[in-house]
Amino acid sequence: MQEQNAAISTWLAEQQEAMIQLLSQLVNIDSGSYDKDGVDAVGVRLTDFFAEHDIHVTTTPNAHFGDILRAATGDAKEGSGRHNILLMGHRDTVFPKGEAARRPFHISAGRAYGPGVADMKAGLVMNAFIMAAFKRFAPEVPLVALMTGDEEIGSGTSRAVIEHEAKQAIAVFNSEPGRASGNVVTGRKGGFTYRFDITGKAAHSGVNFTDGASAIGELAHKITALHGLTRIEDGITLNVGLVKGGHSVNTTAPDASGEVDVRFITNEQRDELFAKIEAILSSTTTPGTSIKAERKSGFLPLVPTAGSELLTEKYLLSAHEMGLSISGEFTGGCADSGFAASTGAPTICGVGPVGGKAHTVEEYIEVASLSERARVVAKTITKCI
């Protein structure tokens, strides 16, 4: 395997310009989560790349969001216990239609810019080239690249497939962007959201105030109660980030609504929060008001285990062998790596090219890290098989 490892590393180092070309093509395709055609167009370009390297891709159709793609090399098996190496990535972004035309892919001062360049089209490119390298020099290695289409909205239609693949993996690499520090991610918060709609009763606020029931007044109680569950010291935060309500300033509000973002570190905290939030949202304080609530998207936390810590050691050793001084770090953001880790698969996240300012117009990656981080992952894979 040593000779194969050297050949893989050399080849990946030589692919920097080809990686940039593929990345530019993917970034210049709009692929917001609700833009199924766009997300699938990114998938078509990736499928074409895999075909060029004689790598088979299977498609799981999705009626409303991007189809789920699975590329496999070697003797990657289905339903045979833990056997495969899983490379994960999502094709959807947070940006609207037309964003790619407004600010297309470009490089300036060693950084590449464009919508979704870091989160996470660079990771998709990296995974694709790793697959191609192993197909060329170590075709027996069982690699699976999973490319989903709804991560930015909670992976509601992808979660089951992610968990199915992770149950067959001896190691999972989620190619979300490396941190701006250069570090990888060894722990993440989990999260979920609730939407709640409050119904009150309209009345003239001057003439017959007592006939009304203010939905906005009840909304204020809910915001205070939900924010009161925040425990910074335990890593638990709640933020009512969206609110709406009322018809006019001189009318008691007949309706109001809010959405709360919830973050936590452990699954035990999640279960506790479910109970407390549902207690808050199951009744009202303001007479004459009623409430309906719905729990929406949710991610599981990435909690370090003995297996994931060993995988991280192998990754950091590979990086050290290449002269990189990096470490693992915790982040409050959520990702699909939590679903993979929940199956017991050793999982590491943030192994994609180094980048920052995701979800903004300033989002970037360090161009040099494209082939560099691909080589680190490839070296780590050879330590896992």
Buried (B, 14 or more C-beta within 10 A) or exposed (E): EEEBBEBBBEBBEEBBEBBBEBBBBBBBBBBBBBBBEBBBBBBEBBBEBBEEBEBEBEEBEBEEBBBBBBBBBBEBEEEEEBBBBBBBBBBBBBBEEEBBEEBEBEBEEEBBBBBBBBBBBBBBBBBBBBBBBBBBBBBEBBBBBBBBBBBBBBBBBBBEBBBEBBBBBBBBBBBBBBBBEBBBBBBBBBBBBBBBBBBBBBBEBEEEEEEBBBBBBBBBBBBEBBEEBBEEEEBBBBBBEEBEBBEEEEBBBBBBBBBBBBBBBBBEBBEBBBEBBEEBBEEBEBEBBBBEBEBEBBBBBBBBBEBBEBBBEBBBBBBEEEEBEBEBBBBEBBBBBBBBBBBBBBBBBBBBBBBBBBBEEEBBBBBEBBBBBBBBBBBBBBBBB
